[in-house]
Amino acid sequence: MDYTPFEQGNLLPVATLSHLRELRRSLLHLHKTLLDMERADFERLSGRLTSGELLQLVINHAHFAWLRQISALVVQMDEMLSAEEPATRSDVDNLLDQARLLFTSSTDETFREKYQAALQREPAAVMAHAEIAKLLRREKQK
């Protein structure tokens, strides 16, 4: 097994970093799927949006606020994967635990309700969720 050094001689398997990158890609796919769905809903009420308008809405508008939790996970992964100081196993485990909690038993009622509604109406969201769930289970079993 290949390892990468981290925190004073401890080793983090390269496979773990690869798994984190794969999970990141899956989260981005899920986020895009949900964003496309929310954009379509918003445009039905407000008219067509440019990419710039959509970006501003995603950042600032309450309609898109629930998606920011997924964005935050991706940002944390980006920071972890590109940090000068390599991540520790504990850092990775904590991040994966956050992801598991978000998608299985989020304490944020708005996120939970909107996410469950999205899964009920969008088959692509169900497929993306299934991939994320598989990746999160696989890492927990290690």
N, CA, C and O atoms as a GROMACS GRO file, in nm:
protein
  568
    1MET      N    1   0.085  -0.118   0.000
    1MET     CA    2   0.000   0.000   0.000
    1MET      C    3   0.089   0.124   0.000
    1MET      O    4   0.187   0.131   0.075
    2ASP      N    5   0.055   0.221  -0.084
    2ASP     CA    6   0.132   0.345  -0.088
    2ASP      C    7   0.081   0.439   0.021
    2ASP      O    8  -0.038   0.444   0.052
    3TYR      N    9   0.176   0.514   0.078
    3TYR     CA   10   0.143   0.606   0.185
    3TYR      C   11   0.200   0.742   0.153
    3TYR      O   12   0.297   0.755   0.078
    4THR      N   13   0.139   0.844   0.211
    4THR     CA   14   0.193   0.979   0.205
    4THR      C   15   0.218   1.024   0.348
    4THR      O   16   0.134   0.999   0.434
    5PRO      N   17   0.329   1.089   0.377
    5PRO     CA   18   0.356   1.128   0.515
    5PRO      C   19   0.262   1.237   0.562
    5PRO      O   20   0.218   1.322   0.484
    6PHE      N   21   0.231   1.235   0.687
    6PHE     CA   22   0.156   1.343   0.749
    6PHE      C   23   0.188   1.345   0.897
    6PHE      O   24   0.232   1.245   0.954
    7GLU      N   25   0.167   1.455   0.957
    7GLU     CA   26   0.180   1.479   1.100
    7GLU      C   27   0.286   1.393   1.169
    7GLU      O   28   0.256   1.286   1.223
    8GLN      N   29   0.406   1.439   1.167
    8GLN     CA   30   0.519   1.381   1.241
    8GLN      C   31   0.536   1.231   1.219
    8GLN      O   32   0.537   1.153   1.314
    9GLY      N   33   0.548   1.193   1.095
    9GLY     CA   34   0.582   1.056   1.066
    9GLY      C   35   0.466   0.959   1.054
    9GLY      O   36   0.487   0.846   1.010
   10ASN      N   37   0.345   0.998   1.089
   10ASN     CA   38   0.232   0.910   1.066
   10ASN      C   39   0.208   0.903   0.916
   10ASN      O   40   0.253   0.990   0.842
   11LEU      N   41   0.138   0.801   0.873
   11LEU     CA   42   0.117   0.784   0.730
   11LEU      C   43  -0.031   0.778   0.698
   11LEU      O   44  -0.110   0.715   0.768
   12LEU      N   45  -0.067   0.846   0.591
   12LEU     CA   46  -0.204   0.845   0.540
   12LEU      C   47  -0.201   0.772   0.407
   12LEU      O   48  -0.128   0.814   0.316
   13PRO      N   49  -0.277   0.666   0.391
   13PRO     CA   50  -0.274   0.591   0.265
   13PRO      C   51  -0.313   0.679   0.146
   13PRO      O   52  -0.406   0.759   0.154
   14VAL      N   53  -0.242   0.663   0.037
   14VAL     CA   54  -0.274   0.734  -0.086
   14VAL      C   55  -0.417   0.699  -0.127
   14VAL      O   56  -0.488   0.783  -0.183
   15ALA      N   57  -0.459   0.576  -0.101
   15ALA     CA   58  -0.595   0.533  -0.134
   15ALA      C   59  -0.699   0.619  -0.062
   15ALA      O   60  -0.806   0.645  -0.117
   16THR      N   61  -0.669   0.663   0.059
   16THR     CA   62  -0.761   0.749   0.134
   16THR      C   63  -0.775   0.884   0.065
   16THR      O   64  -0.885   0.937   0.053
   17LEU      N   65  -0.663   0.940   0.021
   17LEU     CA   66  -0.668   1.068  -0.051
   17LEU      C   67  -0.742   1.052  -0.184
   17LEU      O   68  -0.819   1.140  -0.223
   18SER      N   69  -0.719   0.942  -0.251
   18SER     CA   70  -0.789   0.915  -0.376
   18SER      C   71  -0.940   0.903  -0.351
   18SER      O   72  -1.021   0.953  -0.428
   19HIS      N   73  -0.974   0.835  -0.242
   19HIS     CA   74  -1.114   0.820  -0.205
   19HIS      C   75  -1.177   0.957  -0.176
   19HIS      O   76  -1.291   0.983  -0.215
   20LEU      N   77  -1.104   1.043  -0.108
   20LEU     CA   78  -1.153   1.177  -0.077
   20LEU      C   79  -1.177   1.255  -0.206
   20LEU      O   80  -1.277   1.326  -0.218
   21ARG      N   81  -1.087   1.243  -0.302
   21ARG     CA   82  -1.105   1.309  -0.432
   21ARG      C   83  -1.228   1.256  -0.505
   21ARG      O   84  -1.302   1.332  -0.567
   22GLU      N   85  -1.249   1.126  -0.498
   22GLU     CA   86  -1.366   1.064  -0.562
   22GLU      C   87  -1.495   1.113  -0.496
   22GLU      O   88  -1.593   1.143  -0.564
   23LEU      N   89  -1.495   1.120  -0.365
   23LEU     CA   90  -1.612   1.171  -0.293
   23LEU      C   91  -1.638   1.316  -0.330
   23LEU      O   92  -1.753   1.356  -0.348
   24ARG      N   93  -1.531   1.395  -0.340
   24ARG     CA   94  -1.544   1.536  -0.380
   24ARG      C   95  -1.611   1.547  -0.517
   24ARG      O   96  -1.702   1.628  -0.535
   25ARG      N   97  -1.566   1.466  -0.612
   25ARG     CA   98  -1.626   1.469  -0.747
   25ARG      C   99  -1.774   1.432  -0.740
   25ARG      O  100  -1.857   1.493  -0.808
   26SER      N  101  -1.807   1.332  -0.658
   26SER     CA  102  -1.947   1.291  -0.646
   26SER      C  103  -2.032   1.400  -0.580
   26SER      O  104  -2.146   1.421  -0.620
   27LEU      N  105  -1.975   1.468  -0.482
   27LEU     CA  106  -2.048   1.578  -0.418
   27LEU      C  107  -2.071   1.692  -0.518
   27LEU      O  108  -2.178   1.752  -0.520
   28LEU      N  109  -1.972   1.721  -0.600
   28LEU     CA  110  -1.989   1.825  -0.703
   28LEU      C  111  -2.099   1.786  -0.801
   28LEU      O  112  -2.179   1.870  -0.842
   29HIS      N  113  -2.102   1.659  -0.839
   29HIS     CA  114  -2.207   1.613  -0.930
   29HIS      C  115  -2.346   1.628  -0.866
   29HIS      O  116  -2.440   1.676  -0.929
   30LEU      N  117  -2.357   1.586  -0.741
   30LEU     CA  118  -2.483   1.602  -0.670
   30LEU      C  119  -2.522   1.749  -0.660
   30LEU      O  120  -2.637   1.785  -0.685
   31HIS      N  121  -2.426   1.833  -0.624
   31HIS     CA  122  -2.453   1.976  -0.610
   31HIS      C  123  -2.503   2.034  -0.742
   31HIS      O  124  -2.600   2.110  -0.743
   32LYS      N  125  -2.439   1.998  -0.852
   32LYS     CA  126  -2.482   2.050  -0.983
   32LYS      C  127  -2.623   2.002  -1.016
   32LYS      O  128  -2.704   2.079  -1.066
   33THR      N  129  -2.652   1.877  -0.987
   33THR     CA  130  -2.785   1.823  -1.012
   33THR      C  131  -2.890   1.900  -0.933
   33THR      O  132  -2.994   1.939  -0.988
   34LEU      N  133  -2.864   1.923  -0.806
   34LEU     CA  134  -2.958   1.996  -0.721
   34LEU      C  135  -2.967   2.143  -0.762
   34LEU      O  136  -3.076   2.201  -0.761
   35LEU      N  137  -2.855   2.201  -0.798
   35LEU     CA  138  -2.853   2.341  -0.842
   35LEU      C  139  -2.934   2.358  -0.970
   35LEU      O  140  -3.010   2.454  -0.983
   36ASP      N  141  -2.918   2.267  -1.065
   36ASP     CA  142  -2.996   2.273  -1.188
   36ASP      C  143  -3.146   2.265  -1.158
   36ASP      O  144  -3.226   2.336  -1.219
   37MET      N  145  -3.182   2.178  -1.066
   37MET     CA  146  -3.322   2.164  -1.027
   37MET      C  147  -3.375   2.293  -0.963
   37MET      O  148  -3.483   2.341  -0.997
   38GLU      N  149  -3.298   2.348  -0.869
   38GLU     CA  150  -3.338   2.473  -0.803
   38GLU      C  151  -3.342   2.590  -0.900
   38GLU      O  152  -3.429   2.677  -0.891
   39ARG      N  153  -3.248   2.593  -0.993
   39ARG     CA  154  -3.247   2.700  -1.093
   39ARG      C  155  -3.374   2.694  -1.177
   39ARG      O  156  -3.437   2.797  -1.201
   40ALA      N  157  -3.411   2.574  -1.222
   40ALA     CA  158  -3.532   2.559  -1.303
   40ALA      C  159  -3.655   2.606  -1.224
   40ALA      O  160  -3.740   2.675  -1.280
   41ASP      N  161  -3.663   2.571  -1.098
   41ASP     CA  162  -3.775   2.617  -1.014
   41ASP      C  163  -3.776   2.769  -1.004
   41ASP      O  164  -3.881   2.832  -1.019
   42PHE      N  165  -3.661   2.826  -0.980
   42PHE     CA  166  -3.650   2.971  -0.964
   42PHE      C  167  -3.685   3.042  -1.094
   42PHE      O  168  -3.754   3.144  -1.092
   43GLU      N  169  -3.638   2.990  -1.206
   43GLU     CA  170  -3.664   3.053  -1.335
   43GLU      C  171  -3.811   3.043  -1.375
   43GLU      O  172  -3.862   3.130  -1.446
   44ARG      N  173  -3.880   2.939  -1.332
   44ARG     CA  174  -4.023   2.929  -1.360
   44ARG      C  175  -4.099   3.046  -1.298
   44ARG      O  176  -4.199   3.093  -1.352
   45LEU      N  177  -4.051   3.092  -1.183
   45LEU     CA  178  -4.117   3.203  -1.113
   45LEU      C  179  -4.064   3.340  -1.155
   45LEU      O  180  -4.140   3.437  -1.160
   46SER      N  181  -3.935   3.349  -1.185
   46SER     CA  182  -3.871   3.479  -1.203
   46SER      C  183  -3.816   3.505  -1.342
   46SER      O  184  -3.767   3.615  -1.369
   47GLY      N  185  -3.821   3.410  -1.428
   47GLY     CA  186  -3.764   3.428  -1.562
   47GLY      C  187  -3.622   3.377  -1.570
   47GLY      O  188  -3.559   3.342  -1.471
   48ARG      N  189  -3.574   3.376  -1.692
   48ARG     CA  190  -3.440   3.323  -1.723
   48ARG      C  191  -3.330   3.397  -1.648
   48ARG      O  192  -3.337   3.518  -1.629
   49LEU      N  193  -3.226   3.322  -1.605
   49LEU     CA  194  -3.112   3.378  -1.534
   49LEU      C  195  -2.985   3.364  -1.617
   49LEU      O  196  -2.966   3.263  -1.685
   50THR      N  197  -2.901   3.464  -1.611
   50THR     CA  198  -2.767   3.450  -1.668
   50THR      C  199  -2.682   3.373  -1.567
   50THR      O  200  -2.722   3.354  -1.452
   51SER      N  201  -2.565   3.330  -1.611
   51SER     CA  202  -2.475   3.259  -1.519
   51SER      C  203  -2.434   3.350  -1.404
   51SER      O  204  -2.425   3.304  -1.289
   52GLY      N  205  -2.408   3.476  -1.432
   52GLY     CA  206  -2.370   3.571  -1.327
   52GLY      C  207  -2.481   3.593  -1.226
   52GLY      O  208  -2.457   3.600  -1.106
   53GLU      N  209  -2.604   3.604  -1.277
   53GLU     CA  210  -2.718   3.620  -1.186
   53GLU      C  211  -2.736   3.497  -1.099
   53GLU      O  212  -2.763   3.507  -0.979
   54LEU      N  213  -2.718   3.380  -1.160
   54LEU     CA  214  -2.730   3.256  -1.083
   54LEU      C  215  -2.624   3.251  -0.974
   54LEU      O  216  -2.654   3.216  -0.860
   55LEU      N  217  -2.502   3.286  -1.007
   55LEU     CA  218  -2.395   3.285  -0.907
   55LEU      C  219  -2.430   3.376  -0.790
   55LEU      O  220  -2.414   3.336  -0.674
   56GLN      N  221  -2.477   3.495  -0.818
   56GLN     CA  222  -2.515   3.588  -0.711
   56GLN      C  223  -2.629   3.531  -0.626
   56GLN      O  224  -2.629   3.546  -0.504
   57LEU      N  225  -2.725   3.466  -0.690
   57LEU     CA  226  -2.835   3.405  -0.615
   57LEU      C  227  -2.787   3.290  -0.528
   57LEU      O  228  -2.830   3.275  -0.414
   58VAL      N  229  -2.700   3.207  -0.583
   58VAL     CA  230  -2.648   3.093  -0.507
   58VAL      C  231  -2.575   3.142  -0.383
   58VAL      O  232  -2.584   3.080  -0.277
   59ILE      N  233  -2.504   3.252  -0.396
   59ILE     CA  234  -2.428   3.307  -0.284
   59ILE      C  235  -2.518   3.378  -0.183
   59ILE      O  236  -2.495   3.369  -0.062
   60ASN      N  237  -2.620   3.448  -0.232
   60ASN     CA  238  -2.694   3.541  -0.146
   60ASN      C  239  -2.842   3.512  -0.123
   60ASN      O  240  -2.897   3.561  -0.025
   61HIS      N  241  -2.906   3.435  -0.206
   61HIS     CA  242  -3.052   3.421  -0.197
   61HIS      C  243  -3.092   3.302  -0.111
   61HIS      O  244  -3.030   3.195  -0.117
   62ALA      N  245  -3.194   3.320  -0.032
   62ALA     CA  246  -3.242   3.216   0.060
   62ALA      C  247  -3.289   3.090  -0.013
   62ALA      O  248  -3.280   2.980   0.041
   63HIS      N  249  -3.339   3.106  -0.136
   63HIS     CA  250  -3.387   2.991  -0.212
   63HIS      C  251  -3.278   2.885  -0.231
   63HIS      O  252  -3.307   2.766  -0.237
   64PHE      N  253  -3.154   2.929  -0.240
   64PHE     CA  254  -3.040   2.840  -0.265
   64PHE      C  255  -2.957   2.811  -0.140
   64PHE      O  256  -2.859   2.737  -0.147
   65ALA      N  257  -2.994   2.868  -0.027
   65ALA     CA  258  -2.913   2.859   0.095
   65ALA      C  259  -2.886   2.714   0.138
   65ALA      O  260  -2.777   2.683   0.184
   66TRP      N  261  -2.983   2.628   0.122
   66TRP     CA  262  -2.966   2.491   0.169
   66TRP      C  263  -2.854   2.418   0.095
   66TRP      O  264  -2.795   2.324   0.149
   67LEU      N  265  -2.824   2.459  -0.028
   67LEU     CA  266  -2.718   2.395  -0.106
   67LEU      C  267  -2.579   2.432  -0.056
   67LEU      O  268  -2.481   2.365  -0.088
   68ARG      N  269  -2.570   2.538   0.021
   68ARG     CA  270  -2.439   2.585   0.069
   68ARG      C  271  -2.372   2.484   0.162
   68ARG      O  272  -2.250   2.486   0.176
   69GLN      N  273  -2.448   2.398   0.224
   69GLN     CA  274  -2.388   2.296   0.311
   69GLN      C  275  -2.307   2.196   0.229
   69GLN      O  276  -2.202   2.149   0.272
   70ILE      N  277  -2.357   2.163   0.111
   70ILE     CA  278  -2.282   2.074   0.023
   70ILE      C  279  -2.159   2.148  -0.030
   70ILE      O  280  -2.050   2.091  -0.035
   71SER      N  281  -2.177   2.273  -0.067
   71SER     CA  282  -2.064   2.355  -0.113
   71SER      C  283  -1.956   2.362  -0.006
   71SER      O  284  -1.837   2.352  -0.036
   72ALA      N  285  -1.997   2.378   0.119
   72ALA     CA  286  -1.902   2.389   0.229
   72ALA      C  287  -1.820   2.261   0.244
   72ALA      O  288  -1.700   2.267   0.271
   73LEU      N  289  -1.883   2.145   0.227
   73LEU     CA  290  -1.810   2.019   0.233
   73LEU      C  291  -1.704   2.011   0.123
   73LEU      O  292  -1.591   1.969   0.146
   74VAL      N  293  -1.743   2.053   0.002
   74VAL     CA  294  -1.649   2.050  -0.110
   74VAL      C  295  -1.532   2.144  -0.083
   74VAL      O  296  -1.417   2.110  -0.109
   75VAL      N  297  -1.561   2.262  -0.030
   75VAL     CA  298  -1.454   2.358   0.002
   75VAL      C  299  -1.360   2.299   0.107
   75VAL      O  300  -1.239   2.313   0.095
   76GLN      N  301  -1.415   2.236   0.209
   76GLN     CA  302  -1.331   2.173   0.311
   76GLN      C  303  -1.241   2.066   0.251
   76GLN      O  304  -1.124   2.053   0.288
   77MET      N  305  -1.296   1.989   0.158
   77MET     CA  306  -1.216   1.886   0.092
   77MET      C  307  -1.106   1.949   0.008
   77MET      O  308  -0.992   1.903   0.009
   78ASP      N  309  -1.141   2.054  -0.065
   78ASP     CA  310  -1.041   2.125  -0.147
   78ASP      C  311  -0.927   2.174  -0.060
   78ASP      O  312  -0.810   2.158  -0.093
   79GLU      N  313  -0.962   2.235   0.052
   79GLU     CA  314  -0.860   2.288   0.143
   79GLU      C  315  -0.774   2.176   0.200
   79GLU      O  316  -0.652   2.190   0.211
   80MET      N  317  -0.836   2.066   0.234
   80MET     CA  318  -0.764   1.953   0.290
   80MET      C  319  -0.668   1.893   0.187
   80MET      O  320  -0.555   1.858   0.219
   81LEU      N  321  -0.715   1.881   0.064
   81LEU     CA  322  -0.635   1.819  -0.040
   81LEU      C  323  -0.522   1.908  -0.091
   81LEU      O  324  -0.425   1.859  -0.148
   82SER      N  325  -0.535   2.039  -0.072
   82SER     CA  326  -0.433   2.130  -0.124
   82SER      C  327  -0.352   2.200  -0.015
   82SER      O  328  -0.268   2.285  -0.046
   83ALA      N  329  -0.374   2.165   0.110
   83ALA     CA  330  -0.304   2.231   0.221
   83ALA      C  331  -0.155   2.198   0.219
   83ALA      O  332  -0.114   2.089   0.178
   84GLU      N  333  -0.077   2.294   0.266
   84GLU     CA  334   0.068   2.270   0.279
   84GLU      C  335   0.094   2.160   0.381
   84GLU      O  336   0.178   2.073   0.360
   85GLU      N  337   0.022   2.166   0.492
   85GLU     CA  338   0.032   2.062   0.594
   85GLU      C  339  -0.067   1.952   0.558
   85GLU      O  340  -0.188   1.975   0.556
   86PRO      N  341  -0.018   1.833   0.529
   86PRO     CA  342  -0.109   1.725   0.490
   86PRO      C  343  -0.211   1.695   0.600
   86PRO      O  344  -0.186   1.714   0.719
   87ALA      N  345  -0.325   1.648   0.557
   87ALA     CA  346  -0.433   1.613   0.650
   87ALA      C  347  -0.395   1.493   0.735
   87ALA      O  348  -0.317   1.408   0.694
   88THR      N  349  -0.451   1.489   0.853
   88THR     CA  350  -0.434   1.373   0.940
   88THR      C  351  -0.550   1.277   0.917
   88THR      O  352  -0.652   1.314   0.858
   89ARG      N  353  -0.535   1.157   0.963
   89ARG     CA  354  -0.644   1.059   0.954
   89ARG      C  355  -0.766   1.112   1.029
   89ARG      O  356  -0.880   1.094   0.985
   90SER      N  357  -0.741   1.176   1.141
   90SER     CA  358  -0.850   1.234   1.220
   90SER      C  359  -0.923   1.343   1.142
   90SER      O  360  -1.046   1.351   1.147
   91ASP      N  361  -0.848   1.427   1.069
   91ASP     CA  362  -0.910   1.531   0.986
   91ASP      C  363  -1.002   1.469   0.882
   91ASP      O  364  -1.115   1.513   0.862
   92VAL      N  365  -0.952   1.367   0.816
   92VAL     CA  366  -1.030   1.299   0.712
   92VAL      C  367  -1.154   1.234   0.773
   92VAL      O  368  -1.264   1.248   0.721
   93ASP      N  369  -1.135   1.164   0.884
   93ASP     CA  370  -1.249   1.099   0.950
   93ASP      C  371  -1.355   1.200   0.993
   93ASP      O  372  -1.474   1.175   0.978
   94ASN      N  373  -1.312   1.312   1.047
   94ASN     CA  374  -1.408   1.415   1.090
   94ASN      C  375  -1.488   1.469   0.971
   94ASN      O  376  -1.609   1.489   0.981
   95LEU      N  377  -1.420   1.492   0.860
   95LEU     CA  378  -1.488   1.543   0.741
   95LEU      C  379  -1.587   1.440   0.687
   95LEU      O  380  -1.699   1.474   0.649
   96LEU      N  381  -1.546   1.315   0.684
   96LEU     CA  382  -1.637   1.210   0.637
   96LEU      C  383  -1.756   1.195   0.731
   96LEU      O  384  -1.868   1.171   0.685
   97ASP      N  385  -1.733   1.209   0.860
   97ASP     CA  386  -1.844   1.204   0.956
   97ASP      C  387  -1.942   1.319   0.932
   97ASP      O  388  -2.064   1.300   0.942
   98GLN      N  389  -1.890   1.437   0.901
   98GLN     CA  390  -1.977   1.552   0.869
   98GLN      C  391  -2.063   1.521   0.747
   98GLN      O  392  -2.183   1.550   0.746
   99ALA      N  393  -2.002   1.461   0.646
   99ALA     CA  394  -2.076   1.427   0.524
   99ALA      C  395  -2.183   1.322   0.555
   99ALA      O  396  -2.297   1.335   0.511
  100ARG      N  397  -2.147   1.220   0.631
  100ARG     CA  398  -2.246   1.117   0.667
  100ARG      C  399  -2.364   1.179   0.742
  100ARG      O  400  -2.479   1.148   0.713
  101LEU      N  401  -2.333   1.265   0.837
  101LEU     CA  402  -2.438   1.329   0.915
  101LEU      C  403  -2.528   1.414   0.827
  101LEU      O  404  -2.650   1.410   0.841
  102LEU      N  405  -2.469   1.491   0.736
  102LEU     CA  406  -2.548   1.577   0.649
  102LEU      C  407  -2.647   1.496   0.567
  102LEU      O  408  -2.763   1.536   0.553
  103PHE      N  409  -2.603   1.384   0.512
  103PHE     CA  410  -2.689   1.309   0.421
  103PHE      C  411  -2.775   1.202   0.486
  103PHE      O  412  -2.861   1.143   0.421
  104THR      N  413  -2.753   1.176   0.614
  104THR     CA  414  -2.835   1.073   0.680
  104THR      C  415  -2.924   1.127   0.790
  104THR      O  416  -3.036   1.081   0.808
  105SER      N  417  -2.873   1.225   0.865
  105SER     CA  418  -2.953   1.274   0.978
  105SER      C  419  -2.918   1.419   1.011
  105SER      O  420  -2.885   1.453   1.125
  106SER      N  421  -2.926   1.502   0.910
  106SER     CA  422  -2.893   1.643   0.930
  106SER      C  423  -2.983   1.704   1.036
  106SER      O  424  -3.103   1.677   1.041
  107THR      N  425  -2.925   1.787   1.121
  107THR     CA  426  -3.004   1.857   1.221
  107THR      C  427  -3.066   1.984   1.163
  107THR      O  428  -3.150   2.048   1.227
  108ASP      N  429  -3.026   2.020   1.041
  108ASP     CA  430  -3.083   2.136   0.973
  108ASP      C  431  -3.212   2.093   0.904
  108ASP      O  432  -3.210   2.027   0.800
  109GLU      N  433  -3.324   2.131   0.962
  109GLU     CA  434  -3.455   2.087   0.913
  109GLU      C  435  -3.479   2.131   0.768
  109GLU      O  436  -3.534   2.054   0.689
  110THR      N  437  -3.439   2.253   0.734
  110THR     CA  438  -3.460   2.302   0.598
  110THR      C  439  -3.382   2.216   0.499
  110THR      O  440  -3.436   2.174   0.397
  111PHE      N  441  -3.255   2.190   0.530
  111PHE     CA  442  -3.176   2.105   0.440
  111PHE      C  443  -3.242   1.968   0.427
  111PHE      O  444  -3.262   1.919   0.316
  112ARG      N  445  -3.275   1.909   0.539
  112ARG     CA  446  -3.333   1.774   0.538
  112ARG      C  447  -3.461   1.769   0.454
  112ARG      O  448  -3.478   1.677   0.373
  113GLU      N  449  -3.550   1.866   0.472
  113GLU     CA  450  -3.676   1.867   0.397
  113GLU      C  451  -3.653   1.889   0.248
  113GLU      O  452  -3.711   1.819   0.164
  114LYS      N  453  -3.569   1.986   0.214
  114LYS     CA  454  -3.544   2.015   0.072
  114LYS      C  455  -3.469   1.900   0.004
  114LYS      O  456  -3.496   1.867  -0.111
  115TYR      N  457  -3.376   1.840   0.076
  115TYR     CA  458  -3.300   1.729   0.019
  115TYR      C  459  -3.392   1.608  -0.005
  115TYR      O  460  -3.386   1.546  -0.111
  116GLN      N  461  -3.475   1.576   0.092
  116GLN     CA  462  -3.566   1.464   0.076
  116GLN      C  463  -3.665   1.490  -0.039
  116GLN      O  464  -3.696   1.399  -0.116
  117ALA      N  465  -3.713   1.613  -0.050
  117ALA     CA  466  -3.803   1.649  -0.160
  117ALA      C  467  -3.732   1.633  -0.294
  117ALA      O  468  -3.792   1.585  -0.391
  118ALA      N  469  -3.607   1.674  -0.301
  118ALA     CA  470  -3.529   1.660  -0.425
  118ALA      C  471  -3.512   1.513  -0.462
  118ALA      O  472  -3.523   1.477  -0.579
  119LEU      N  473  -3.487   1.430  -0.363
  119LEU     CA  474  -3.472   1.287  -0.389
  119LEU      C  475  -3.604   1.225  -0.438
  119LEU      O  476  -3.603   1.128  -0.514
  120GLN      N  477  -3.715   1.279  -0.393
  120GLN     CA  478  -3.845   1.228  -0.435
  120GLN      C  479  -3.879   1.265  -0.580
  120GLN      O  480  -3.952   1.192  -0.647
  121ARG      N  481  -3.826   1.377  -0.627
  121ARG     CA  482  -3.867   1.423  -0.760
  121ARG      C  483  -3.762   1.416  -0.868
  121ARG      O  484  -3.794   1.431  -0.986
  122GLU      N  485  -3.637   1.395  -0.831
  122GLU     CA  486  -3.530   1.401  -0.932
  122GLU      C  487  -3.448   1.271  -0.932
  122GLU      O  488  -3.366   1.251  -0.843
  123PRO      N  489  -3.472   1.183  -1.030
  123PRO     CA  490  -3.397   1.056  -1.036
  123PRO      C  491  -3.245   1.076  -1.039
  123PRO      O  492  -3.172   0.996  -0.981
  124ALA      N  493  -3.197   1.181  -1.105
  124ALA     CA  494  -3.052   1.205  -1.109
  124ALA      C  495  -2.997   1.234  -0.969
  124ALA      O  496  -2.883   1.198  -0.939
  125ALA      N  497  -3.076   1.297  -0.885
  125ALA     CA  498  -3.034   1.325  -0.747
  125ALA      C  499  -3.026   1.194  -0.669
  125ALA      O  500  -2.935   1.175  -0.587
  126VAL      N  501  -3.119   1.104  -0.694
  126VAL     CA  502  -3.118   0.974  -0.627
  126VAL      C  503  -2.992   0.896  -0.666
  126VAL      O  504  -2.927   0.836  -0.580
  127MET      N  505  -2.958   0.899  -0.793
  127MET     CA  506  -2.838   0.828  -0.839
  127MET      C  507  -2.711   0.889  -0.780
  127MET      O  508  -2.621   0.817  -0.737
  128ALA      N  509  -2.704   1.020  -0.776
  128ALA     CA  510  -2.587   1.088  -0.717
  128ALA      C  511  -2.579   1.059  -0.567
  128ALA      O  512  -2.470   1.035  -0.514
  129HIS      N  513  -2.693   1.060  -0.500
  129HIS     CA  514  -2.696   1.029  -0.357
  129HIS      C  515  -2.647   0.886  -0.332
  129HIS      O  516  -2.570   0.861  -0.239
  130ALA      N  517  -2.691   0.793  -0.415
  130ALA     CA  518  -2.651   0.654  -0.399
  130ALA      C  519  -2.500   0.638  -0.412
  130ALA      O  520  -2.439   0.561  -0.338
  131GLU      N  521  -2.440   0.711  -0.505
  131GLU     CA  522  -2.294   0.705  -0.522
  131GLU      C  523  -2.223   0.760  -0.398
  131GLU      O  524  -2.125   0.702  -0.352
  132ILE      N  525  -2.272   0.870  -0.345
  132ILE     CA  526  -2.212   0.929  -0.225
  132ILE      C  527  -2.228   0.834  -0.106
  132ILE      O  528  -2.134   0.814  -0.030
  133ALA      N  529  -2.346   0.778  -0.090
  133ALA     CA  530  -2.370   0.684   0.019
  133ALA      C  531  -2.275   0.565   0.010
  133ALA      O  532  -2.222   0.519   0.111
  134LYS      N  533  -2.255   0.514  -0.111
  134LYS     CA  534  -2.164   0.401  -0.132
  134LYS      C  535  -2.021   0.440  -0.092
  134LYS      O  536  -1.953   0.363  -0.024
  135LEU      N  537  -1.977   0.558  -0.133
  135LEU     CA  538  -1.842   0.603  -0.099
  135LEU      C  539  -1.826   0.624   0.052
  135LEU      O  540  -1.722   0.591   0.108
  136LEU      N  541  -1.927   0.677   0.116
  136LEU     CA  542  -1.919   0.700   0.260
  136LEU      C  543  -1.921   0.568   0.338
  136LEU      O  544  -1.854   0.555   0.439
  137ARG      N  545  -1.997   0.472   0.291
  137ARG     CA  546  -1.997   0.339   0.356
  137ARG      C  547  -1.863   0.270   0.336
  137ARG      O  548  -1.810   0.210   0.430
  138ARG      N  549  -1.810   0.278   0.216
  138ARG     CA  550  -1.684   0.212   0.187
  138ARG      C  551  -1.571   0.265   0.277
  138ARG      O  552  -1.490   0.186   0.328
  139GLU      N  553  -1.565   0.394   0.295
  139GLU     CA  554  -1.458   0.451   0.378
  139GLU      C  555  -1.479   0.416   0.525
  139GLU      O  556  -1.382   0.396   0.597
  140LYS      N  557  -1.602   0.409   0.570
  140LYS     CA  558  -1.628   0.377   0.711
  140LYS      C  559  -1.587   0.234   0.744
  140LYS      O  560  -1.549   0.206   0.857
  141GLN      N  561  -1.595   0.146   0.647
  141GLN     CA  562  -1.562   0.006   0.669
  141GLN      C  563  -1.412  -0.017   0.681
  141GLN      O  564  -1.369  -0.124   0.727
  142LYS      N  565  -1.331   0.079   0.640
  142LYS     CA  566  -1.184   0.062   0.644
  142LYS      C  567  -1.132   0.072   0.785
  142LYS      O  568  -1.012   0.060   0.807
   0.00000   0.00000   0.00000
